[in-house]
Amino acid sequence: MFHDAGGGRFPIYRVTWDTYSIQTISCGLIPLVVAIATLIGMMIIMLHFDIVLTLLALAFPALAFDHQRYNRLMGDVSTE
């Protein structure tokens, strides 16, 4: 028999850690899907109201990130 030869600890160990893994994945995946759906819904509503303002609002975070990266790069060059 399986349990006589190998013991019953391994299946219990697998079930315990597999359920923990599924819980960890679902706790991270469900909020991510909800956040993405919310952003897509907000973009659709904003596009319905005003296309130019929507594109400007979507471009601003990218420009701000690029400006921050540029300042950090220039700070590194000036200290050399």
VOPA-510147 format. One line per field, with one value per atom (N, C-alpha, C): residue number from 1; residue in one letter; atom name; x, y, z. Coordinates in steps of 0.2 Angstrom, whole numbers, plus 5000, padded with zeros to 4 digits. Layout:
N
lumfi: NUM|...
bado: A|...
fitor: CA|...
x: X|...
y: Y|...
z: Z|...
***
This chain:
80
lumfi: 1|1|1|2|2|2|3|3|3|4|4|4|5|5|5|6|6|6|7|7|7|8|8|8|9|9|9|10|10|10|11|11|11|12|12|12|13|13|13|14|14|14|15|15|15|16|16|16|17|17|17|18|18|18|19|19|19|20|20|20|21|21|21|22|22|22|23|23|23|24|24|24|25|25|25|26|26|26|27|27|27|28|28|28|29|29|29|30|30|30|31|31|31|32|32|32|33|33|33|34|34|34|35|35|35|36|36|36|37|37|37|38|38|38|39|39|39|40|40|40|41|41|41|42|42|42|43|43|43|44|44|44|45|45|45|46|46|46|47|47|47|48|48|48|49|49|49|50|50|50|51|51|51|52|52|52|53|53|53|54|54|54|55|55|55|56|56|56|57|57|57|58|58|58|59|59|59|60|60|60|61|61|61|62|62|62|63|63|63|64|64|64|65|65|65|66|66|66|67|67|67|68|68|68|69|69|69|70|70|70|71|71|71|72|72|72|73|73|73|74|74|74|75|75|75|76|76|76|77|77|77|78|78|78|79|79|79|80|80|80
bado: M|M|M|F|F|F|H|H|H|D|D|D|A|A|A|G|G|G|G|G|G|G|G|G|R|R|R|F|F|F|P|P|P|I|I|I|Y|Y|Y|R|R|R|V|V|V|T|T|T|W|W|W|D|D|D|T|T|T|Y|Y|Y|S|S|S|I|I|I|Q|Q|Q|T|T|T|I|I|I|S|S|S|C|C|C|G|G|G|L|L|L|I|I|I|P|P|P|L|L|L|V|V|V|V|V|V|A|A|A|I|I|I|A|A|A|T|T|T|L|L|L|I|I|I|G|G|G|M|M|M|M|M|M|I|I|I|I|I|I|M|M|M|L|L|L|H|H|H|F|F|F|D|D|D|I|I|I|V|V|V|L|L|L|T|T|T|L|L|L|L|L|L|A|A|A|L|L|L|A|A|A|F|F|F|P|P|P|A|A|A|L|L|L|A|A|A|F|F|F|D|D|D|H|H|H|Q|Q|Q|R|R|R|Y|Y|Y|N|N|N|R|R|R|L|L|L|M|M|M|G|G|G|D|D|D|V|V|V|S|S|S|T|T|T|E|E|E
fitor: N|CA|C|N|CA|C|N|CA|C|N|CA|C|N|CA|C|N|CA|C|N|CA|C|N|CA|C|N|CA|C|N|CA|C|N|CA|C|N|CA|C|N|CA|C|N|CA|C|N|CA|C|N|CA|C|N|CA|C|N|CA|C|N|CA|C|N|CA|C|N|CA|C|N|CA|C|N|CA|C|N|CA|C|N|CA|C|N|CA|C|N|CA|C|N|CA|C|N|CA|C|N|CA|C|N|CA|C|N|CA|C|N|CA|C|N|CA|C|N|CA|C|N|CA|C|N|CA|C|N|CA|C|N|CA|C|N|CA|C|N|CA|C|N|CA|C|N|CA|C|N|CA|C|N|CA|C|N|CA|C|N|CA|C|N|CA|C|N|CA|C|N|CA|C|N|CA|C|N|CA|C|N|CA|C|N|CA|C|N|CA|C|N|CA|C|N|CA|C|N|CA|C|N|CA|C|N|CA|C|N|CA|C|N|CA|C|N|CA|C|N|CA|C|N|CA|C|N|CA|C|N|CA|C|N|CA|C|N|CA|C|N|CA|C|N|CA|C|N|CA|C|N|CA|C|N|CA|C|N|CA|C|N|CA|C|N|CA|C|N|CA|C|N|CA|C|N|CA|C
x: 5004|5000|5004|5002|5005|5007|5002|5003|5008|5008|5012|5019|5021|5028|5031|5027|5030|5027|5022|5020|5014|5010|5005|5007|5013|5015|5016|5018|5020|5013|5008|5002|4999|4999|4997|5001|5008|5012|5011|5010|5008|5002|4996|4990|4991|4994|4995|4999|5004|5008|5005|5001|4998|4992|4988|4983|4986|4991|4995|4997|4999|5001|4996|4990|4984|4981|4982|4979|4984|4990|4995|4994|4993|4992|4985|4980|4973|4973|4976|4976|4980|4984|4988|4985|4981|4979|4972|4968|4961|4961|4965|4965|4969|4973|4976|4971|4967|4962|4957|4955|4950|4953|4959|4962|4963|4965|4965|4958|4953|4947|4944|4946|4944|4947|4954|4957|4954|4953|4950|4943|4939|4933|4933|4938|4939|4941|4946|4948|4942|4938|4932|4928|4926|4922|4925|4931|4935|4935|4936|4936|4929|4924|4917|4916|4919|4918|4923|4929|4934|4940|4941|4947|4953|4954|4960|4962|4958|4960|4961|4958|4960|4967|4969|4975|4981|4979|4984|4984|4979|4979|4983|4983|4987|4994|4995|5002|5006|5003|5006|5010|5008|5012|5018|5018|5024|5029|5027|5031|5034|5030|5033|5038|5037|5042|5048|5048|5053|5057|5054|5057|5061|5058|5061|5068|5067|5073|5078|5076|5081|5085|5081|5085|5089|5087|5092|5098|5097|5103|5108|5105|5109|5112|5109|5112|5118|5118|5123|5129|5128|5133|5136|5133|5136|5140|5139|5143|5150|5151|5156|5162
y: 4994|5000|5006|5012|5018|5021|5021|5024|5020|5014|5009|5010|5011|5011|5018|5024|5030|5035|5032|5036|5041|5044|5048|5056|5057|5064|5068|5065|5069|5071|5067|5070|5076|5076|5081|5087|5086|5092|5095|5091|5094|5098|5095|5098|5105|5105|5111|5117|5115|5120|5122|5117|5119|5124|5123|5127|5134|5134|5141|5144|5141|5143|5146|5143|5145|5151|5151|5157|5163|5162|5168|5171|5166|5168|5172|5169|5172|5179|5180|5186|5192|5190|5195|5196|5191|5191|5195|5193|5196|5204|5207|5214|5217|5214|5216|5216|5211|5211|5216|5218|5223|5230|5231|5237|5239|5234|5234|5236|5232|5233|5240|5243|5249|5255|5254|5259|5259|5253|5253|5256|5255|5258|5265|5268|5275|5278|5275|5277|5278|5273|5273|5278|5279|5285|5292|5292|5299|5300|5295|5295|5298|5295|5297|5305|5307|5315|5319|5318|5322|5318|5317|5314|5317|5323|5327|5327|5328|5328|5321|5316|5309|5308|5309|5308|5312|5318|5322|5319|5317|5313|5307|5303|5297|5298|5304|5305|5308|5312|5315|5310|5305|5300|5298|5297|5294|5300|5306|5312|5313|5313|5314|5309|5302|5297|5298|5300|5302|5308|5313|5319|5317|5312|5310|5306|5302|5298|5302|5307|5312|5316|5318|5322|5317|5311|5306|5305|5304|5303|5309|5315|5321|5322|5320|5320|5316|5310|5305|5308|5311|5314|5320|5324|5330|5328|5322|5320|5317|5315|5312|5316
z: 5000|5000|5000|4997|4997|5004|5008|5014|5019|5018|5022|5020|5013|5011|5012|5010|5011|5016|5020|5025|5022|5027|5025|5025|5027|5028|5022|5017|5010|5007|5007|5004|5008|5014|5018|5017|5017|5016|5009|5004|4997|4997|5000|5000|5004|5010|5014|5009|5006|5003|4996|4993|4987|4988|4993|4995|4997|5000|5002|4995|4991|4984|4980|4980|4977|4980|4987|4990|4989|4989|4987|4980|4975|4969|4968|4971|4970|4974|4980|4983|4979|4975|4971|4964|4962|4955|4954|4959|4959|4960|4964|4965|4958|4955|4949|4943|4943|4938|4939|4945|4947|4945|4947|4945|4938|4934|4927|4924|4926|4924|4925|4931|4933|4929|4928|4923|4916|4913|4907|4907|4912|4912|4913|4917|4917|4911|4907|4901|4896|4896|4891|4892|4899|4901|4899|4900|4899|4891|4887|4880|4877|4881|4879|4880|4885|4887|4883|4883|4879|4877|4871|4868|4870|4868|4869|4877|4881|4888|4891|4888|4890|4887|4881|4879|4883|4885|4889|4896|4899|4905|4905|4899|4899|4897|4894|4892|4898|4903|4908|4913|4915|4919|4916|4909|4905|4905|4904|4904|4910|4916|4922|4924|4922|4924|4920|4913|4909|4912|4914|4917|4924|4928|4934|4932|4927|4925|4922|4918|4915|4921|4926|4932|4935|4936|4940|4936|4929|4925|4925|4924|4924|4931|4937|4943|4944|4940|4940|4936|4931|4926|4929|4933|4936|4942|4945|4951|4949|4942|4940|4939
***
